[in-house]
Amino acid sequence: MHRPTLLTSLARNSFRRSGHLLSLPQSRTAATNAPAQKRAGDISDAFVSLSRAGTPIALEPRFADLKKRLISGHETAIAAAWPRLLSHLREEIERLGDLGSKAVPEISFAEIAGPNHHNPAFAASYKERGVCVVRGVLGEQEALALKAAVRDYIRKNPHTKAFPPSNPQVWELYWSPSQLRARSHPNFLRTQRFLMGFWHADEDAPVSMDHPISYADRLRLRQPGDTQFALGPHIDGGSVERWEEGGYGLGGNGRGVYSDIWRGDWEKYDPWDGSVRLGVISDLYQGVGACSMFRMAQGWLSMSNIGAGEGHLKVNPMLRGATAYVLMRPFFEAKRSLEQLGAHDYLSPENWKMESDTTVNSFYPSSDRR
C-alpha cells in the first residue's frame, strides 16, 4: 500500500485540488481602489464541464488587434516555428504513450529530507515534465486521521456548501483544522522548499525560493465508485490574460512572460524563470475561479490509498511544448478536424496553415473566461 502522496504541478500546467499549494505572491502594484468582491459560488461556477454552460460567446474585436500586435514583425518566424512544434508534440505523445504513468517522476520524502537530497535524474525529469509525485510526506495513519477529522467537521457544519448537492464531493472549505494542520506540517514545508528550489530568478529580483506561503483551496472527498464528478481539461493561473499586454505581458519588465514564443523561439522559453513572472496580473476579470497569486507549484495531498482510475489527477506532462501550443494555436487553422484524422495525423504539419484573416475565439460566460 502506498503511503500518502503529495502530487505537485506547475501553476502553468496544473490542476487545482484541496490541500497545500506551493506558491509565492506576485509582485503587484497597489491599486487606488480595492478590487470588487468576487461573487460567491461553488466549484461548478468555475468549470464549464460542471455547469454545462450553453453557447460560447465570441471575445471582443480588440483581441484580433492584440493577436496582430503580439507577433508583429515575427510572422515568418511564427509560421516556421509551428511545424517544429507539431513534430515535437507528435514525438512526445508517442513517447508518453509508451511511458504511461512512468512519465511522471517520483521521489520519496525520506530522500528529500536526507543529507543527499540532490537527485539528478529526478531533477531533469521534473524540470522537463513540470509535475511530480512525492511519496510519504505524511505517515499513513496521520493522513487517515486528518481525513476522519475533516469528515467530523463537515458533520458538525452541515450548512457548508458542496457540489454536487445530491452527492457532495467537493466542499467550499478552506480553513478547516485538518487543512490547516496539513498546510503547516513540517514535512509539507520542507517539501515546498525543495520544489521551490527548482525555480531561479535574477539576483536582484524581489522573489524568494526559501519562504513557502500557503494558498488555501477547496476540499475534495471522492465517493467510492463515483463517475459523476470530474473536472474537464483546464489551466489555472489565468485565461486570456496570458495573451494580454496588461496580463502576462507585464512580466519580464514589460517584455512579457512569453516573449520567446511570440518571436517564434518556443524552444528557448524557460518556464522556470521566476523573474519574468513578477508584475504579471493573472486575474483581470475577477472571475470566480481566478487567482492573483504566483504559485510555483500546486499540491494535492492524498489522505487515503487511491488506485489507478479511482480519482487521480490527469496531467499533461509536456511543459514547454504544451505551453507553446496553447499560446500559438489561435494563429493557425487546421485543414481537417481531429475527428476526421485522429490525433497523430491531426498534428501533421501538412494539416495546418497560418490563418489568413485575424479571428477571435470564444468563451463560456459562466466560466469567467477560464
C-alpha positions as CSV (number, residue, x, y, z in Angstrom):
1,M,0.0,0.0,0.0
2,H,1.3,3.5,-0.9
3,R,1.8,6.0,1.8
4,P,0.1,9.4,1.5
5,T,1.4,11.2,-1.5
6,L,1.9,14.8,-2.4
7,L,1.4,15.4,-6.1
8,T,2.6,18.8,-7.4
9,S,2.4,20.6,-10.7
10,L,3.4,23.9,-12.0
11,A,0.9,26.7,-12.0
12,R,1.3,26.9,-15.8
13,N,0.3,23.3,-16.2
14,S,-1.7,22.4,-13.1
15,F,-4.9,21.2,-11.7
16,R,-6.5,22.7,-8.6
17,R,-7.4,20.4,-5.7
18,S,-7.6,20.5,-1.9
19,G,-4.5,20.5,0.2
20,H,-1.4,22.6,0.2
21,L,-0.3,24.6,-2.7
22,L,3.3,25.6,-3.2
23,S,3.2,29.3,-4.0
24,L,4.6,32.8,-3.8
25,P,2.8,36.0,-4.1
26,Q,3.1,38.1,-7.2
27,S,4.7,41.5,-7.1
28,R,1.8,43.8,-7.5
29,T,1.2,47.5,-7.7
30,A,-1.3,48.7,-5.2
31,A,-4.5,50.0,-6.9
32,T,-6.2,53.2,-5.9
33,N,-9.5,51.4,-5.5
34,A,-9.8,47.9,-3.9
35,P,-11.0,45.2,-6.4
36,A,-14.6,44.3,-6.3
37,Q,-15.5,41.3,-4.1
38,K,-15.9,38.1,-6.1
39,R,-19.3,36.6,-6.1
40,A,-19.9,33.5,-4.0
41,G,-20.4,30.2,-5.6
42,D,-19.2,26.6,-5.7
43,I,-16.7,24.7,-7.9
44,S,-19.3,24.3,-10.7
45,D,-19.3,28.1,-11.2
46,A,-15.6,27.9,-12.3
47,F,-15.8,24.9,-14.7
48,V,-17.9,24.6,-17.9
49,S,-17.6,20.8,-17.6
50,L,-19.6,21.0,-14.4
51,S,-22.0,23.9,-15.1
52,R,-22.9,22.7,-18.6
53,A,-22.8,26.2,-19.9
54,G,-24.6,26.9,-23.1
55,T,-23.4,28.6,-26.3
56,P,-20.0,30.2,-26.1
57,I,-19.7,34.0,-26.7
58,A,-17.1,35.5,-29.0
59,L,-14.3,37.6,-27.5
60,E,-14.3,41.3,-28.2
61,P,-12.8,42.5,-31.6
62,R,-9.9,44.1,-29.6
63,F,-8.4,40.6,-29.2
64,A,-8.0,40.4,-33.0
65,D,-5.9,43.6,-32.8
66,L,-4.0,42.1,-29.9
67,K,-3.1,39.0,-31.9
68,K,-1.6,41.1,-34.6
69,R,0.5,43.1,-32.2
70,L,1.8,40.0,-30.4
71,I,3.6,38.6,-33.5
72,S,4.1,41.8,-35.5
73,G,7.4,41.6,-37.3
74,H,7.8,37.9,-36.4
75,E,5.1,36.4,-38.7
76,T,7.6,34.4,-40.7
77,A,9.3,33.1,-37.6
78,I,6.0,32.1,-36.1
79,A,5.0,30.3,-39.3
80,A,8.3,28.4,-39.3
81,A,8.0,27.6,-35.5
82,W,4.6,25.9,-35.8
83,P,5.7,22.8,-37.8
84,R,8.7,22.3,-35.5
85,L,6.3,22.4,-32.5
86,L,3.8,20.0,-34.1
87,S,6.6,17.5,-34.9
88,H,7.9,17.8,-31.3
89,L,4.4,17.1,-29.9
90,R,3.8,14.1,-32.1
91,E,7.1,12.6,-30.9
92,E,6.3,13.4,-27.3
93,I,2.8,11.9,-27.5
94,E,4.2,8.6,-28.7
95,R,6.9,8.7,-26.0
96,L,4.3,9.4,-23.3
97,G,2.1,6.6,-24.6
98,D,5.0,4.2,-24.1
99,L,5.9,5.5,-20.7
100,G,2.4,5.8,-19.2
101,S,2.5,6.9,-15.6
102,K,6.2,6.4,-15.5
103,A,6.5,9.7,-17.4
104,V,5.7,11.5,-14.1
105,P,8.9,11.5,-11.9
106,E,8.6,10.3,-8.3
107,I,10.7,10.9,-5.2
108,S,10.2,10.0,-1.5
109,F,10.1,12.5,1.3
110,A,12.8,10.5,3.0
111,E,15.1,11.3,0.2
112,I,14.2,15.0,0.2
113,A,14.8,15.1,4.0
114,G,18.1,13.1,3.7
115,P,21.6,14.5,3.6
116,N,22.0,13.8,-0.1
117,H,18.7,15.1,-1.5
118,H,20.0,16.1,-4.9
119,N,18.8,13.5,-7.4
120,P,20.0,14.5,-10.9
121,A,17.6,12.1,-12.7
122,F,14.6,13.3,-10.8
123,A,15.6,17.0,-11.2
124,A,16.0,16.6,-15.0
125,S,12.7,14.8,-15.4
126,Y,10.8,17.2,-13.1
127,K,12.0,20.3,-15.0
128,E,11.0,18.7,-18.3
129,R,7.6,17.4,-17.2
130,G,6.5,20.1,-14.7
131,V,4.8,17.6,-12.4
132,C,6.0,15.1,-9.8
133,V,4.8,12.7,-7.1
134,V,6.4,12.9,-3.6
135,R,5.7,9.8,-1.6
136,G,5.5,9.5,2.2
137,V,5.1,13.2,3.0
138,L,2.9,12.2,5.9
139,G,2.6,8.9,7.7
140,E,-0.4,6.8,6.6
141,Q,-2.2,6.9,10.0
142,E,-1.6,10.6,10.3
143,A,-3.2,11.3,7.0
144,L,-6.1,9.0,7.7
145,A,-6.7,10.8,11.0
146,L,-6.8,14.2,9.1
147,K,-9.5,12.7,6.8
148,A,-11.5,11.4,9.7
149,A,-11.3,14.8,11.5
150,V,-12.4,16.7,8.4
151,R,-15.4,14.4,7.9
152,D,-16.4,15.1,11.5
153,Y,-16.0,18.8,10.9
154,I,-18.4,18.6,7.9
155,R,-20.9,16.7,10.0
156,K,-20.8,19.4,12.6
157,N,-21.2,22.1,10.0
158,P,-24.0,20.8,7.7
159,H,-24.5,24.3,6.2
160,T,-21.2,24.0,4.3
161,K,-21.8,24.5,0.6
162,A,-20.8,21.5,-1.5
163,F,-21.0,20.1,-5.1
164,P,-22.9,18.3,-6.4
165,P,-25.7,18.9,-3.9
166,S,-27.2,15.5,-4.3
167,N,-23.9,13.6,-3.8
168,P,-21.3,16.0,-2.3
169,Q,-17.8,15.5,-3.5
170,V,-16.2,19.0,-3.2
171,W,-16.8,21.3,-0.2
172,E,-16.3,25.0,0.0
173,L,-14.0,24.5,2.9
174,Y,-10.7,26.4,3.0
175,W,-9.7,26.7,6.7
176,S,-10.8,23.6,8.5
177,P,-8.5,22.3,11.2
178,S,-7.4,19.4,9.1
179,Q,-6.5,21.6,6.2
180,L,-4.5,24.0,8.5
181,R,-2.6,21.1,10.1
182,A,-1.7,19.7,6.7
183,R,-0.5,23.0,5.3
184,S,1.6,23.8,8.3
185,H,3.1,20.4,8.8
186,P,6.9,20.5,8.8
187,N,7.1,17.8,6.1
188,F,4.9,19.9,3.9
189,L,7.0,22.9,4.4
190,R,10.2,21.0,3.7
191,T,8.7,19.6,0.5
192,Q,7.6,23.1,-0.6
193,R,11.1,24.4,-0.2
194,F,12.6,21.5,-2.1
195,L,10.3,22.0,-5.1
196,M,10.6,25.8,-5.0
197,G,14.3,25.4,-5.3
198,F,13.9,24.3,-9.0
199,W,12.9,27.8,-9.8
200,H,15.5,30.5,-10.5
201,A,15.5,34.3,-10.7
202,D,17.7,37.3,-11.3
203,E,19.8,38.1,-8.2
204,D,18.1,41.4,-7.7
205,A,14.5,40.1,-8.3
206,P,12.2,40.6,-5.3
207,V,11.2,36.9,-5.0
208,S,12.2,34.2,-2.6
209,M,12.6,30.5,-3.2
210,D,13.0,29.8,0.5
211,H,9.8,31.1,2.1
212,P,6.7,28.9,1.5
213,I,3.3,30.6,1.5
214,S,0.1,28.7,1.9
215,Y,-2.6,29.1,-0.7
216,A,-6.0,27.9,0.6
217,D,-8.1,25.7,-1.7
218,R,-11.2,23.5,-1.5
219,L,-11.6,20.1,0.0
220,R,-12.4,17.0,-2.1
221,L,-13.7,13.7,-0.7
222,R,-14.4,11.4,-3.6
223,Q,-17.0,8.7,-3.0
224,P,-16.0,5.2,-3.9
225,G,-17.0,4.2,-7.4
226,D,-18.2,7.7,-8.3
227,T,-18.5,8.6,-12.0
228,Q,-20.4,11.8,-11.6
229,F,-17.8,14.3,-10.6
230,A,-14.9,15.0,-12.9
231,L,-13.3,18.3,-13.9
232,G,-12.7,18.9,-17.6
233,P,-9.3,19.9,-19.0
234,H,-8.3,23.3,-17.8
235,I,-5.3,25.5,-17.0
236,D,-5.1,27.6,-13.8
237,G,-3.3,30.9,-13.4
238,G,-5.3,33.0,-15.9
239,S,-7.1,32.6,-19.2
240,V,-6.9,35.3,-21.9
241,E,-4.6,37.2,-19.5
242,R,-1.8,35.0,-21.0
243,W,-2.1,36.9,-24.3
244,E,-2.9,40.3,-22.9
245,E,-0.4,43.1,-22.6
246,G,-2.0,44.1,-19.3
247,G,-1.8,40.5,-18.0
248,Y,1.2,38.2,-18.6
249,G,2.6,40.9,-20.9
250,L,3.5,42.9,-17.8
251,G,6.1,40.3,-16.7
252,G,9.8,40.4,-17.5
253,N,10.0,44.2,-17.0
254,G,7.4,44.7,-19.8
255,R,8.9,42.2,-22.2
256,G,6.3,39.7,-21.2
257,V,6.5,36.1,-19.9
258,Y,6.2,34.6,-23.3
259,S,8.4,36.9,-25.4
260,D,10.5,33.9,-26.8
261,I,7.3,32.2,-28.0
262,W,6.0,35.3,-29.7
263,R,9.3,35.6,-31.6
264,G,9.0,32.0,-32.9
265,D,11.7,30.7,-30.5
266,W,9.5,28.5,-28.4
267,E,12.4,26.1,-27.7
268,K,14.1,28.9,-25.8
269,Y,11.1,29.6,-23.5
270,D,12.2,29.0,-19.8
271,P,9.1,28.0,-17.7
272,W,11.2,28.0,-14.5
273,D,12.3,31.7,-14.6
274,G,10.6,33.4,-11.6
275,S,11.9,36.8,-12.6
276,V,9.6,37.2,-15.6
277,R,6.5,36.3,-13.5
278,L,6.9,39.4,-11.3
279,G,4.4,42.1,-12.3
280,V,2.0,39.7,-14.0
281,I,-1.7,40.2,-13.5
282,S,-3.4,36.9,-13.9
283,D,-7.0,37.8,-12.8
284,L,-8.0,40.9,-14.9
285,Y,-11.7,39.9,-14.8
286,Q,-12.2,38.9,-11.2
287,G,-13.5,35.5,-12.2
288,V,-14.8,33.3,-9.5
289,G,-12.2,30.7,-10.3
290,A,-9.3,33.2,-10.9
291,C,-6.4,33.7,-8.6
292,S,-3.9,36.6,-8.3
293,M,-1.1,34.6,-6.5
294,F,2.0,33.4,-8.3
295,R,2.0,29.7,-7.4
296,M,5.3,28.0,-8.0
297,A,3.5,24.6,-7.7
298,Q,0.2,23.3,-6.7
299,G,-0.3,20.2,-4.5
300,W,-2.8,17.6,-3.7
301,L,-2.4,15.6,-0.5
302,S,-3.8,12.1,-0.7
303,M,-5.5,11.2,2.6
304,S,-6.2,7.6,1.6
305,N,-5.0,4.9,-0.8
306,I,-6.1,5.5,-4.4
307,G,-5.7,3.1,-7.2
308,A,-5.3,4.0,-10.9
309,G,-8.5,5.4,-12.4
310,E,-10.1,6.0,-8.9
311,G,-9.8,9.7,-8.7
312,H,-6.3,10.7,-9.6
313,L,-5.5,13.9,-11.4
314,K,-4.8,13.7,-15.1
315,V,-1.9,16.0,-16.2
316,N,-0.3,16.9,-19.4
317,P,3.5,16.4,-18.8
318,M,4.7,18.3,-21.8
319,L,5.5,21.6,-20.1
320,R,7.3,23.6,-22.7
321,G,5.6,22.1,-25.7
322,A,2.0,22.3,-24.3
323,T,2.5,25.9,-23.3
324,A,3.7,26.9,-26.7
325,Y,0.8,25.0,-28.4
326,V,-1.8,26.7,-26.3
327,L,-0.4,30.1,-27.0
328,M,0.3,29.7,-30.7
329,R,-2.8,27.7,-31.6
330,P,-5.1,30.7,-32.2
331,F,-2.8,31.9,-35.0
332,F,-3.3,28.7,-37.1
333,E,-6.1,26.8,-38.8
334,A,-6.5,23.1,-39.2
335,K,-7.4,21.9,-42.7
336,R,-9.2,18.8,-41.4
337,S,-10.6,18.1,-37.9
338,L,-9.4,15.8,-35.2
339,E,-12.4,13.6,-35.7
340,Q,-11.6,13.2,-39.3
341,L,-7.9,12.4,-38.9
342,G,-7.2,11.1,-35.5
343,A,-4.6,12.6,-33.1
344,H,-1.4,11.7,-35.0
345,D,-2.4,12.9,-38.4
346,Y,-4.2,15.9,-37.0
347,L,-0.9,17.2,-35.7
348,S,0.9,16.7,-39.0
349,P,2.4,20.0,-40.2
350,E,0.7,19.4,-43.6
351,N,-2.7,19.7,-41.9
352,W,-2.1,23.3,-40.8
353,K,-1.9,26.8,-42.3
354,M,-1.5,30.2,-40.7
355,E,-4.8,32.0,-40.5
356,S,-5.5,34.3,-43.5
357,D,-7.6,36.7,-41.5
358,T,-7.1,37.5,-37.8
359,T,-10.0,36.0,-35.9
360,V,-11.0,35.8,-32.3
361,N,-12.0,32.8,-30.2
362,S,-15.0,32.3,-27.9
363,F,-15.5,31.7,-24.2
364,Y,-18.3,30.4,-22.0
365,P,-19.7,33.2,-19.9
366,S,-20.2,31.1,-16.8
367,S,-16.6,30.0,-16.8
368,D,-15.3,33.6,-16.4
369,R,-13.1,33.2,-19.4
370,R,-11.4,30.2,-17.9
